[in-house]
Amino acid sequence: MIAVMDITITKAERSKLPATKPENLSFGRYFTDHMLEADYENGEWKNIEIKPYQPLLLSPSVAALHYGQAIFEGIKAYRNEAGEAFIFRPHDNYRRFNISAQRMQMPTVPEELFIEGMRQLVAMDKNWIPQLQDHSLYIRPFMFASDELIGVRPSDNYKFLIILSPTGPYYNAPMRIYVEEQYVRAVPGGVGYAKTAGNYAAAMLATANAKKLGYDQVLWTDAFEHKYVQEIGTMNVFFIIGNKAYTPDLSLGTILDGVTRSSAIELLKEMGYDLVERRITIDELMDAYKAGELKEVFGTGTAATISMIKELRYKDFVMEFDVDSWSAGPTLKNWITDIREGRKEDKYGWMYKID
Ligand SMILES: *Cc1c(COP(=O)(O)O)cnc(C)c1O
């Protein structure tokens, strides 16, 4: 049983909801009526508030802006045809948030604050969860160092917030991917497994270069040999080779442990694929492709769910795929979407009912 926290609630005077058309919601641009905010001071979480969505007033010296002690999560809420609201696997994001916090020398957040705070916030803005197919409410919990001090050390004070953004279908055409060999995302001993702000800033140059060449994203490779594949942009990656599904294992700490990844692993097994988690080289992918065995390549993540890859380019070697003939990726995508939107049985207990 979750202890009831002391959350101060201030309701917005009127909802902004009618102004926004659910059909043309571009990702992450619109926010709901309310947000949650809490402060970490003197070793404890306090001032927990749900209040109208509003700007923060910050000192220019606030530590997170200088040294990047900042972490976040991405989660989605759905409404089924009966109008009941659910959040997809929030406890997995909760655990991962605290793993990121520990890596960045930040305080952990108690379950009552993260889960119960999120539940109450989403329940309050429930009318913002679009009830249309492929629509959802994106939930963004985040925490940052709020000491007003430009000294390099872990902050004493932190802010934890949750904001909500309704999102329409994340239109994801099959992607063209460039295998990155110059820049790296993560190294053993680094912060690749943490959802921390700096990882995303560090990735932007390589992604921009790939875009200039006409690619949508990069496939990151290991830092030493540029030979072991890691992730596609901010998605985990899966390869269907013969009747096996392969995805890089998490043991080196260079890969983000995606909630969609672990959901995909469960469902692919149920679909009859042998699931192999291990290091995967670009050479073996090319060999499988040449032998006609590399059937499908797709990325997994909360924002797009499953993104099909129609082209993978490594140096001058181009691997092309006929996405329309695929089976695993599209089946998986529909299955996860149907569970989330309440059309298919949730036998894994992934949907957390909020009211
Ligand atoms: C968030 C993220 C993912 C996907 O994780 P999900 O829990 O499935 O959304 C994968 N890789 C990176 C680098 C990420 O930041």
The ligand as an ORCA input file, in Angstrom:
! r2SCAN-3c Opt
* xyz 0 1
  C      14.462      6.417    -23.480
  C      15.469      5.723    -24.331
  C      15.242      4.486    -24.936
  C      13.896      3.805    -24.938
  O      13.438      3.490    -23.654
  P      11.881      3.266    -23.436
  O      11.767      2.974    -21.984
  O      11.492      2.107    -24.282
  O      11.192      4.513    -23.860
  C      16.278      3.869    -25.625
  N      17.479      4.467    -25.728
  C      17.731      5.662    -25.193
  C      19.081      6.246    -25.332
  C      16.735      6.335    -24.480
  O      16.980      7.531    -23.959
*
